[in-house]
Amino acid sequence: MITQWDDTSWQEEFLRMKSHKPDVMRLLIKGPRGFRDAWQLGVLHEEYKRLRKKFQQFQEEESQEQ
């Protein structure tokens, strides 16, 4: 398995999902500057995965209702 460290697609999508504080927006756009930023970015990635899962479940429910 190859890890793509420069993959920022989730960050761009997460910026569009909800509103963020200015410091979080900077972190998502420019990347981490230190250990604390890297830790916070990891937390944001987990939040992104939870929101994306909920959004996909919502879309599936809507498609089943139609």
C-alpha positions in Angstrom: 0.0 0.0 0.0 1.4 3.4 -1.0 0.5 6.4 1.1 0.0 9.7 -0.8 1.1 12.3 1.7 0.2 15.2 -0.6 -3.4 14.1 -1.0 -5.5 17.2 0.0 -8.7 16.2 -1.6 -10.4 15.4 1.7 -9.3 18.8 3.1 -10.9 20.7 0.1 -14.1 18.7 0.5 -14.2 19.2 4.2 -13.9 23.0 3.7 -17.1 22.8 1.6 -19.0 20.6 4.1 -19.4 23.1 6.9 -18.2 26.4 8.2 -14.8 26.6 10.0 -13.0 29.0 12.2 -10.2 31.0 10.5 -7.4 29.0 12.2 -8.9 25.7 11.1 -9.3 27.0 7.6 -5.6 28.0 7.5 -4.7 24.5 8.8 -6.8 22.8 6.1 -5.4 25.0 3.3 -1.7 25.5 4.3 -1.1 22.3 6.3 0.4 21.7 9.7 3.4 23.8 11.0 4.2 21.6 14.0 3.2 18.7 16.2 0.1 20.4 17.6 -1.2 21.3 14.1 -0.5 17.8 12.9 -2.5 16.3 15.8 -5.4 18.8 15.1 -5.4 17.9 11.4 -5.7 14.2 12.4 -8.7 15.1 14.5 -10.3 17.1 11.7 -9.7 14.1 9.3 -11.6 11.8 11.7 -14.5 14.4 11.9 -14.5 14.5 8.1 -14.8 10.7 7.8 -17.8 10.8 10.3 -19.5 13.6 8.4 -19.0 11.9 5.1 -20.4 8.6 6.4 -23.5 10.4 7.7 -23.9 12.2 4.4 -23.6 8.9 2.4 -26.2 7.3 4.7 -28.5 10.2 4.1 -28.1 10.0 0.4 -28.8 6.2 0.5 -32.0 6.7 2.5 -33.2 9.4 0.1 -32.6 7.2 -2.9 -34.5 4.3 -1.3 -37.5 6.5 -0.6 -37.8 7.5 -4.3 
